[in-house]
Amino acid sequence: NAGVTQTPKFQVLKTGQSMTLLCAQDMNHEYMSWYRQDPGMGLRLIHYSVGAGITDQGEVPNGYNVSRSNTEDFPLKLESAAPSQTSVYFCASSQPTTGKAYEQYFGPGTRLTVT
Amino acid sequence: GQNIDQPTEMTATEGAIVQINCTYQTSGFNGLFWYQQHAGEAPTFLSYNVLDGLEEKGRFSSFLSRSKGYSYLLLKELQMKDSASYLCALMDSNYQLIWGAGTKLIIKP
């Protein structure tokens, strides 16, 4: 199993550009989420999904959109990038019905810089 | 609301024991997680506590007191590879994770 994969690993955007960060998992997990991690702050939830066709907003959803057309994929779209979106983005998945009760598996992260 | 506090940075010596504390305030509680994150890498799961008491897993142990809103992660026989950030995360009543800012642990020889 590849686990959770994210592409790209690094990206530089100019203000106003749009971009989709890709996330895929091969563990058949129902729950998937996107976080951003900034220095000195905890991981902050952007959007999450509890299953195909179902998405919801997290703590910091503004400027981001998501979709979940199947179990495996959960892309994050930045419609019009802003410097405040410079961050490290992590995708995570979990399967609450397993014995490890909501343990989340993280992808390797995407380091995004918006100039 | 919810709030999680943990020290920003700690230093310890190789072979020693270190305890990383996490205090929290929440209106709903469904468990507390500890994750390890090496610099430039993704967080990886260490432990999960939902009941009071100590959970031991090799060199790492995690303790929870729900009445005190307190948890700690205990690392024994420290190794240089334990240098990392340790993230405390609270699962709230909606089963969402609220994350602390993390404790950077520096291990010195």
Interface residues (C-beta under 8 A of the other chain):
Chain A: Y35 G40 M41 G42 L43 R44 L45 Y48 G58 F90 P96 K100 A101 Y102 E103 Q104 Y105 F106 G107 P108 G109
Chain B: I4 T8 G31 F33 E41 A42 P43 T44 F45 Y48 V50 L87 A89 M91 Y95 Q96 L97 I98 W99 G100 A101 G102
